[in-house]
Amino acid sequence: MSHADSFIHISDNTHTLNPTHVCYVCLFQSTCLNIFSKNIPPYPGPNRMRDCYCTVNLDQEEVFRTKIIEKSLCPFYGEDFYCEIPRSFRHLSFYIFDRDVFRRDSSIGKVAVKKEDLQKYHGKDTWFQLQPVSADSEVQGKVHLELRLSEVITDSGVINHKLATRVLECQGLPIVNGQCDPYAAVSLLGPSRSEAKKTKVKRKTNNPQFEEVFYFEVTRPLSYTKRQFDVEEEDVDKLALRVDLWNASNLKFGDEFLGGVRVPLRVLSQAGVHDAWYFLQPRENGGKSVKVEELGSLRLNIVYTEDHVFPSEHYTPLRDLLLHSANVAPVSASPAHTLGEVCREKQEAAIPLVRLFLHYGKIVPFISTIAHAEVNRTQDPNTIFRGNSLTSKCIDETMKLAGMHYLQVTLKPIIDEICTEHKSCEIDPVKLKESENLETNRENLRQYVDRIFNTITTSGVRCPTVMCDIFFSLRESAATRFQVDQDVRYTAVSSFIFLRFFAPAILSPNLFHLRPHHPDPATSRTLTLISKTIQTLGSLAKSKSANFKESYMAAFYDYFNEQKYADAVKNFLDLISTSGKWDQRSIETPIMLKEGFMIKRAQGRNRFGMKNFKKRWFRLTNHEFTYHKTKGESALCSIPIENILAVERLEEESFKMKNMFQVIQPERALYIQANNCVEARDWIDILTKVSQCNRKRLSTYHPSAYLNGHWLCCKFSADTASGCTPCTGGLPANIQLDVDGDRETERIYSLFSTYMTKLIKMQEACGSKSVYDGPEQEEYSSFVIDDPQETYKTLKLIVSAVQTLEQQHTKYKRDKFKKTKIGSQEHPIGDKSFQCYIRQQSESSTYSI
């Protein structure tokens, strides 16, 4: 059996605005996405080992891929996964793949969890059987059908009762081998029927508009003279309509199945007309005949939340309470600190708290206050900020948000060089290959460590102001608390900037957007050795050799046992822990920020040139945005950063293509299609951020393309017409505004609501401490309560604010349920909702055929 262990955090948020609402779904940072596969079926050959990796997919769109673990039937993956998904989805799927010697990928099995079932597995370790991967079962999308029973009088006067089936459109069909040329096959199924008809093929679209009607004879006439329309009920109940979507393929293997629906004609028993959207379903008995037990299983821990975000005024009481936390004495009695006490993991509380305080410009006083309290509780200066406390997690999250660009500018060039040079740096004699020389490898590694160390220690002037202010506060609190220890003012800061910021980024550059993909095993080993050394250099520990369990690392570190390295670290820490505003120095050397293949539409610089779509290699630096015919070739087009006036999404209807965005320049817009929705969002975010300080940035734009002499959105004919929609990507350089404060407050409300029993128990603990001054009861020992009376007041205010929001959510869900129409475009009929649709129709109509 194959086993895998995984933890993933998913969040579904809905902004509710009056009088309409906008919905979006977000997949937020996972605390950990750890996948452990065990006893995978061996490869059928002399070499029975496999090279396996796992992907995470929303429907069939891959949004994350683990590294490949080579030559193992028990691979282990430990990686953090974060992305925000700008669309809804039906399934969260995990696929296990094997890559053979010819670099071909074959699927071993999958686990697909329906979105509506995610809540059942919330926060639980659950075993899932791996299922076979079959083309007939890989479906997504929905179809819009209209069925109508009518009577037709023939030339001879005979009345025939016929079913008119109208196939209107489909949305979100899967793309097969880079294309989607769909058509629909419509059949009327019955005891002695199997009539099939087809629509026309719609080329190059996964959102086809068919608008075709097909007629099928349902019953014979009851008599030639009877004019009353009638259908025998038992006859209709035996009939069903089958609509299958296919991709017209030129391959010899035939057309590919995209999905289908089966509609029993009893849906017409109420009104005679049936107009509804359906989710496409897998083909019956379409899977491979493989014993599920032979494929193994996956163990997943899925944390799923669904947040409905109300207008801002609803959150005022709770938001004001939270933002006042830094002013509460003691800070352990504050609402923010209380959230950290009741949450199962400190990270759960830290993420929304940091984003909320950043948004309102109060992150520095808040972290300074909780850090000061933690320092005062610390007895040994050697253990300062070493635990996974709320303070540590909040500083970690702040560095991720505020320091990402600083990290890219500082480390990305040298990390890119290490990943492309492939120099051997293995210094463990046991792992050394026969063709390698130990001294040469040590010298290669020493040069890399020296260069990265110098790059880091000379980058202090570029450290973001918010990080500098926090480090200044940490330094002052630690120096005041441990006045005898002269190094504590440095170690308090280095434990974050080296141990939790630079070292992890070197170790896993793909997780910090320094590399697009996982490094190969040899390069990953090199980065591991560099990360260990940099971490030790930054720690300023008294005994450096004692920091290494491996003797070869202790021997290698002798290269760096010089005072100049300690002095450089201290000078760097002094610089970044000094409060004040530092001007960002202009960076003359181009820094590559992101690159990869995408599809672009010709810009029409040549008046008579064809405006077709071509695959190009795109490259973004802090100086320019370019595209090339392929990687390494000279640029076909270069757009200076100062010429980027806006970066916005392009409506899908413009070219019938998904995941498109536009880079707007003074003379024209460049239309680009990314490989998936996550990649499109990443490109939009980074392009927006590097160009956000441009003086001529636009305030409005056209969300659709300029085609056939007019803008598709506003119909203006002038290609120079001002935009018709406000820009959404204009993020000022101040990070505070790059966060939705209401969404974060809603997330905090959800956490308080989830852990309400702990809040009540904490109130009981306050009462126990107030009336009983003896030894602390064991059931309350997990809470930090310095002032029972002040803490009790805070808890009472929190519970009141949460209960008020709870009432509003209950009313919203009740009203939403009443307005839900099964079969609408927003709520298509699925395999589990058909009976609900029949019941809903019978309650709303009494029309009888």
N, C-alpha and C positions, 0 to 999 in steps of 0.2 A: 504494500500500500504506500502511496505517496502522501506525504503530509506537508502542510505549510502553515506557518503561524503569521498572522498579519494584524496590524492595528491601523485603522484609517479613520480620519475624522471628516465627516461630511455635514454640510449645513445647507439648508434650503431656506431662503429668505424671500419674503414678499413685502414690497413696499405698498402700503395702502394709502392712496391719495384720494381726496374728495374732489369731484364726484366719481372719478375713475381710478383705476389702480394699475400699476405697472409691476409685473412679476419678473423676478430673475432668480436663478439658482446658482449657488456658489459652493464649490468644493474647497474648503479651507485647509489650512495647514494641518497635517496629521502629526500628532505627537510622535508617532513612530509607525512606519510601514515596514514591518519585519516579516519576511516570507521565508519559511524554512521548509524545504521539500525533502521528503524522506522516502527511500525505497521506490524511486521512479522506475518504471519498467525498463529493463536494460535494452540497449541497442541491439538489434538482431544482426550480429556479426562477430568477428574475432575480438574487436575492441568494443566491449559492451558498455563502456562509459558514455555519458552524454554531456553536451555543452548546453546548459539550460538557462533560460531567462523567463521572466514573468512580465506581463503587461497589464495595465489597468485601463479599462475602456469604458467610455460612456456610450451606450449602445454599441456601435461598431467603430467608433472614433477613438483611436488610441491617444491617451493623454499622458501616459507615463510608462517608462520601460526601465526595468532593473538592469544592472550589469550582467554580463554572461559569466556564469561560473563554469569553468572548464573541467572536463574529465571527472565528473562526479555524478553519483546517483543520489547523493544527499546534499544538494547545494543549500547554502545559507545566504540570505540577503538581509542586510540591515541598513535601510535607507529612509530618510525623511522625504516625504512627498508633499508638495504644496502647489496648488493652482486654484484659480478662481474660474468657474465655468459660467459663461454668459448665456446659457440656454438651458432648457429643460431636458430631461432624459427619461427613458423607460427602464433601462437596466444598468446596473453597475456590475461590470464583468471582469473577471480575472482569468487570463489565459496563460498556460504554461507551454513554452515553445522549446524545441530542440534545434540547434544549428549543427548541421553535419559538416564533413570535411570540404564539401563544395560550397559552403556558406549559404546553403538553402535552409529555410526555416520550415519546420513541420510542427504542427500543433499536437500536443500530447493530450490535453483536455482543458476544460474551462469550468468556471463557476459563474453563473449569472444570477444576480439578485434583483428582483423587481423593485422599483422605487417605492411602491406602496408597501413592500414587505420589509424594507430596511429598518423600520421602527421596531419590528419584532426582535431584531438581533442587536438592538442598541446596547452597547457597553458589555456584551456577553461574549465569552469565548465559545464559538460555535464551529462544529465540524460540518463541512460541506463535501459531498461526494463530487469528484471531478466527473463532468459529463463529456460525452464525445462531441467533437466539433464537426458539424456537418454543414455544407453549403445550404441545405434545405432548411436548416434551423437558424441560420444567421440572418434574421430579418429585422427591419426597423421601418418606421414611417407609418403613414395613415392614408386612407382613401375616402373620398366623398362620393356617396351613392344616393340616387333617388329612384325609388321603386313606385310604380303606379299601376293599379289594375284598371283596365278600360275595356269597353266593348266596341268591336269593330264590325260594321255591316259590309259584307262582301257584295260583289256585283249581282249575285243571285239572290240577295236578300237574307242570306244566312248571317246570324249574329254569332260572332266569335268573341270569347273573352280572352284578352291577351295581357301579358305582363310587359310593361314598358320599363326597361332598365336603362337608366342614364348614368354613365360614368363621367363625373364632372372633372375631378382632379385628384392628384396625390401630392403629398408633402413629405419631405425628409427621407426619400428612398435611398438605400445604400449605394455607394459608388463601387463598382466592381472592376478591378484591374484598371483604375484610373478613368473609367467612363461610366455613363449611365444613359442608355438609349432604351427607355422603357416602353412597353405596350401592355395592355390588359387583355386577358382572355376571360370571357364571360360565358358561364354554362348554367343551364337549368337542370338540376338533378332531381330525379324521382325514380319510382320503381321501374319504369320502362322508358326513361328519358336520359339523354346525355347529349344535349345540343350545345355546341360551343361556337362562339363568335369572338372576333378579335378587333381591337381598336387599331388605329394607325400607330406606327412607331414615332415617338417624339425624341428627336436627337439632342444629345448633349444637355440634358437637364435631369435633375432628380426631384424636380417639382413640376411634373408635366400637367398641362391643361388639356384634357381629352375632349370633353363636351360632346360625347357621342352617345346615341340612343340605340338600344337593341330591343327587338320585340320577340316574345316567346308565347306560344299558345299554352294557356293554362288549363281551361276546361272546354268541353263541348257545350253547345247551346242546349238549354233545357227544352226548348221548342222553337219552331221557326216564327211563332207569332207572339210569344211572350216578351213583352218589352221591359219588364222589370229586371234590373241587373242582379244577378245572383251567382254565388259561387258555392259549391259544395265544400263544407268546412273540412270534412275528413280528407278530401282530395288535396286541399291546400296544405294541410298539416304534413303531408307526405313529401311536399316539394321544398326545395331549397335552391338558393342562388349561390353560385360559386364564382368569385372574382379573384383571379390570380394575376399578379404583376410579374413580368419577365423582362430581362435585359436582353435586347437583340444583339447577339454576338456573332462575329465573323469567324469564330474559332470552330474547329471541326467537332468539338465536344458538344456543341449545341448551345441553346440559350440558357441563361442562368436564372434560377428562381429567386425572386425578390421578396415574396410574401403573398399571402392571400387571406380572404375572408369567406366565411360560409354564413349566409343569411337565411334562416328559415322563413318561409313565406307567411308563417303565422303572425309575423310582425304587422301584416296588413289587415288583420282581423278587426282592428279597431277603427281605422280611418280610411283604408283603401290607398293611402299614400304614405310612403315612408322615406324621409329625407334625413340622413344621418352620416356622421363621420365614423369610421371604423379603424382601430389599430390593426395593422397587418399582422398575421400570425404565421408561425412555422407550418410547413406542409405536414400533414398527418403521416405518421410512420416514415418521416423523412430522414431520421437519424440512422447512423451506422449500427449494425448489429454487433455491438461490442459490450461485453459485460462491464458494467460500471465499476464493479469491485476491482477489476484489473487495472483501472486507471489511477486509483488512489483517491486521496481526499485532501482538502485544504482546511486549515483552522484559521478562522478570521475573527477579529474583534473589531466590529464596525460601530463607530459612534455617530449616530445620525440625529440631527436636530432640524426642526422646521420652525422658522421664525417669521412671523407676520409683523412688519414694521409699520407702525402707525405714524401719523403726522407728529411733528416735533413737540407740540404742546402737551401731548399725552405723557411724555417722558420727563417733564420739568421737575416734579417732586423727586424722583429717583436720581435724575442727573445732578440736580443741585446737591443732594446728599453726598453723592460720590465725589464731586469736584471740591467739596469742602473738606475732604479727608485729611489733607495736609495740615489743616488748622485745628484738628481735633487733638486734644491732649488727654491721655496719651494716645499715640497713633494706633495702638493696638485696639482702641475702642472705635476706630473709624470704620465707615462702611466698606471702603476698599480693602482694608486689612481683614475685615470680617469675611469678605468674599473668599480671600485666600485661605482662611481658616476652615471654611465649610466645604470647599471644593475637594474632590478626591485627589486631583493633581494640581499643584501650584500653577502649572502651565495653562490649565483651563482658565484660571482667573487672570493670569498675567496678560494674555493676548488681547482681550477686549479692554482691559484697564489701560494698558499702554496706549492703545490706539485712541481711546477716548481722551486721555489726558494730553496726548500729543495734539489732538484736534483742537482742544481748547487752550493750548499753550501752558499747561500746568504740570508737565511731566517732570521737570527738574525739581520743583519744590516737593512734589509727592515722593519721588525716589529718594531725595535727600533726607526726608523725614523718616521713611521706613528703614533706610540704610543706617541712619544715626541710631535708631532704636535697636537694630540688630547688632551693631558694633558694641553698644553698651551691654548687650546680653552675652557677648563673646568673652570667654575667659582666657583663651590662648591665642596670641597674635598669629601663630602659625596656621590656625584653622579659620582665619577670617574669610568670610564669603565662600567657603568651600562647600557648603551644603546646598541642596536644591530648595532654597527658601524663596519666599515671594519676592524679596529684593533681588536675588540673583536672576530669577526668571524674568522679572520686569526689565532689568538692565540688558539681559540677553535679547529680549524682544525689541527694545529701543535701538540697540546696535544693528539689528537686522533691518529695521525700517529706515533709520537715519544714516547708517554707514555703508549701505550697499554700493553706492557710487564711489565712495572713498576706497572701498575694497577693490573694485574693478580697476580704478586708476592706478592703485598701488601694486597689486599682485598680478593682474591679468597678463601683461606683456611677458613676464618671466615664466609664468605658468604655461602660457602658450608655447614658449620656447622649449621648455622641458618636455612637453607632450609631443612636440614634433621632432626633436633631436634623437630621442630614444637612446640616450647614452646609458651604458650599464653602470649602476651605482650600488649593486649588491655587495655588502661588506660582511655578511654572515658567512663564515667559511663553509658551513654545512650546506648552504644553498648556492654556493658558487658553482658556476658551470665550468667544464673542463677548458673551454676556450677563453675564459675570463681571467684577468689578472687582478688580484686583491688590491694592490697598491694603486693601480690605475683607477679602479672603481672608487677607492677612498678619495683620490684626488678629484674625480668627477663630482662626487657628493659634496666634498668640501667647497668646491667652487660654487655649486648651486646654493649651498647654505649661506656662504659669504654674501652672494649677490642678493638673496632674499632678505637676509638680515640687514644689509645696508639699505635696501629699498624701504624696508619698514621703518628703520630708525631715522631715516631722513624725510619721512612723510608726515611728520607731526603737524606741519603748518597747514596741511590739507584735512586734518581731522575735523569732522563737523562740530559746529559750536555747541550743539545740544549735548554731544558726547563729552566734550571738554568740560562743560559746566557740571555734568554728573560726576566725572572723574575728580574734579576739584573738590566737590562735596565729600566723596569717598575718602580722599586723601586727608582732608581736614578732620573728619570724624575719627579716622584711624589714628592719626598722629596725636590727637587730643586724648584718646582712650588709652593708648599704649605709648606714653611719653619716653619710656626707657628704650624701647626698640626703635632704632633710627631707620631701619629698613621697611617698617610697616607701612609708611606712607607710599612706598613704591609697590610693595607686594599687594596692597589693597587694589591698586589700579591694574597691575600686570596680570592679576588673576582673571581679569575680564578681557583686556585688550589682546593679550597673548593666548591665554588658555581657552577662552571662549569665543574669540573672534578670528584672529589670524591663523592659529593652528588648525582649527576645524576647516577653514576655507582652503588651506593648503592640502589637507588630507582628502577632502571631497569637493573639488572645485566645481563639479557639475551642480551641486546642491546650492551653491552661492552664485550661480550664473556666470562663473568664470570660464566654464567650458560647456559646449552644447551637449556633450555625451560623456559617458563614463570613460575614464582612462583605461588603457589596456592593462593587464595584470602586471607587467614589468614596470610600466610608468607609475601605476598605483603603488607599487612597492617603493619606488624612489620617493614619491610624495610622502609616504608614511615615514620614511627615515628622516626626511627634511622636517616634517611636522614635529616629530619627537625632539629633534635637536633645537628647533626654534622655540618650542615650548619650554625647554629646559633653560635655554639662554635667557628667555624673558622672565623666568621665575625668580632669578637672583638668589637661588637656594645656597645655603652655606656649603653643603657637600654635594657637588654636581654628580660625581660618579655614583653616589647612592641612589640617584634618581632613576638609574637604569637597571633593569633586571638582567639584561643581556650584557655579557662581558665585552662583546665586540662593540657595543654602543658606548660603553664607558671608555674603551680604548680610543674610539674615534673622537670622543668629546675632548680628549687631551689637546687636540688642535686649537680649541677655543678657550683653554684655561689661561687667558690673558686679561689683564685689567681693562684693556681698551674695550672689550666687549661689554663688561659690566658698566663702564662709564657711558658707553653709547646708549645702553638701555635706560640708564638713569636720566640722561639728558633728554631722551625721547619722552619718558614718563613725566619729567618736569614740564616739558613743553605742552603735552596734551592735557595735563591736569592743572593748567593755569586758567583761571576764569577770565573771559573776555572774548571779544570778537576778533577772529583771524580772517584776514582777506585771503580768498582763494587765489593762489598764484596761477597765472596763465600757463597751461601745459602746451609746450611747443611740439613735443613729440606726439604724433598721432597714436591714440590708444584704441585698439580694436575692441568694440563693445559687444557686437553680435554679428553672426554671419550664418548663411545657410541658403539652400535652394528654395525659391518660390517662383510663382508664375506671374508674369507682368503683362499688361496690355501695352502695345506700342503707343507712345505719347503723341504721335502725329506731328513730330518736328519737321518731317518732310511732308509737304502739302499733298503729294500724290502717293505717299507710302501707304501700305496696307496696315490697318490697325488690328493686327491679330494678337494672339496670346502665345508667349514663349516662356520656356523654363530658363531662368537665369540664376546665377550665384550672386546673392546680395551681401554687401559688407557695410557695416556701420562703424565709424570711428567717431571720436569727439570732434573731428574736423569736417567729415563729409559722409554722405550716403551714396554708395556706388553700386552698380550691378555689372556683372561680367558674364561672358558666354559660358565660362566654367571656372572653377576655382584655380587661382594662380595666374590667369590671363589678365591682360590689361583691361582697364575699365571701359565699357561701352558708353557709360553715362555717369557723370559725377554731379551730385547735388550738394553744394556747400550747406552746412548746418544752418547758416544765417538765412538761407533762402527757403527754409521749411516754415511755411506760414501756419500750417495746421496739419494734424494727423487724425483722421476720423474713419469710422466704419463706412462702408459703402453698402447701400441696401441691396439685398439679394436679387431683387427684381431687375436691377440694371442689366446684368449679363446672365441671369439665371445660374449664378455661381455662388457657393457658400464661402464664408471665411475671407471676404474681400475687405480691403481698406484702401484709403487714398492718402497719398502724400501730396499736399497742396503747395504749389510753388507760385511765384508771381505770374507766370505766363500760362501755366497748365497744371493739371493734376496727374499724378502717376497712379494708376490703378493696379493693385497687387493682390494676389490670392495666396494666402498662407496654407500650409498643409493641414492644419486643424484649428479648431476654435481657440485652444489654449495658446498655440503658437501665434495666432493672429493677435490675441490680446497682449502677449509679451512684446511683439514688435511695436504695437501701438503705444504701449506704456514707455518703452525705452526711447522710441523716436520722439515722443512727446516730452519726455524729461530732458533730453539733450537739447531740445529746441525751445524749451518753455521760456527762456529769457530773451528770445528774439524780440526786438522792438516792434516789428511790423506784424506780429501774430494776429490772425483774424479773430473776430468775435462771432462771425456767422459763416456758414458754409452750406453747400448743396449736398444733401445726403444721398442723392441719386446721380447718375452719370449724365453727361451732355451727349445726347445721341439724336441723330436725324434732325439736326437743326434746332433743338430745344432741350432744356433741362427736364428730365423726367419727373422731378419732384414738384417744381413750381410752374412748369410749362413756359418759362420765359425763353425767348428765342435768342437773346444776346448771350454769347458765351462768356462775356465779361460781367454779366449781371451779378449783383451782390448776393451773398448767400441768403437762403430763406429759413435756416434753422440755426439756433445758437450753438456755438462750439461746445463740446462736452469735455474735450481733452485739455483745456487750458489750465493746467495745474501750476500754480505759482511755485517759485523755488522754495517757499516755506512749506515744510512737510506737514504742518498742522492741517492744511486744507485738503490733503490727499487722503482723507479718511471720512467716512460717513458716521458722524457722531450718534445719530439716532439708531443706526443699525447696531453699533457697539453697545449702546444702552439697552436695546432689546435683547442682545445676547447675554448681558449681565442679568437682566430680569429673568431670562430663561434659566440661568444657572441658579439664582436665588430660589426660583420656583422648584427646580429639580431637587435642591438640597434643603427644602423647607423643614424637613424633620430635624436636620442638624441645627438649623436656626432656633427651633423650639428647644432643642436639648441645650443649646448654648445659653438660652434665656434661663433654663433651669439651673445651669452651672453658675450663672451670675447670682441667682437667688440663693443657692447653696453657699457660695463664698461670702455673701453679705451677712447671713445669719449664723453661719458656722465657721469659726476661725481656726478649726483644727486641721488635721491632715487632709489633703485634697482627695476627694472620692475618685476611684479609678476610672469610672465611666466618663468623667469630665476632664481627665488629665491631658487629653490631646489638644485642648483649647488653650491659647495664650490669652489670659484675662488679667491685665494689670490693674484695672479699675472696674470692679463689678457694676457699680452704679452707672457710670458713664457708658459702659458697654451695653447695659440693659436698655438705656435710653435709645442708643443707636439701633439696637435690634428691634425695638418697638416701632421706630420710624421706618426701618427697612420692611418689616412685615406689613405695615399699613400700605406703603407704596406698592409692594408686590401684589397685595390683595386687590388694590384698585385696578392695576393693570390686568390682573387675572379676570376680573369681571368684564373688562373691555374685550379681552380675547374670547371669552365665552360667548359674548353677544356677537362678535364678528364671525366666529365659526358657525353659530346658529343661523345667522343671516346668510352666510355664504352657502351653507347647505341647502337652504330654501331656494336660493337662486341658481343652484347647479342644475344644468340641463344635460343629462346624459345623452350623448349622440351629437353634441355641439362640437365645433372645431376645438374648443378648449378642453372638452371632456369626451373624447371619442369612446365608442363602445369597444370594450376589450373582452377577453375570454371570461372574466369574472363579473363584468358589469352588464351582461345581456339580460339577465333576469331582472336586475334593477331597472333597466330600461323598459321592459315589458310591464313591470309593476307601475312605473311612473306614468306610462302611457295610459294604462287602464284607469288610473286615478284621475287623469286630466281629461279623459274623453269617454263618452258613452256612445259614440257613433257606431252603428252596426252596419256591416255590409250585407 
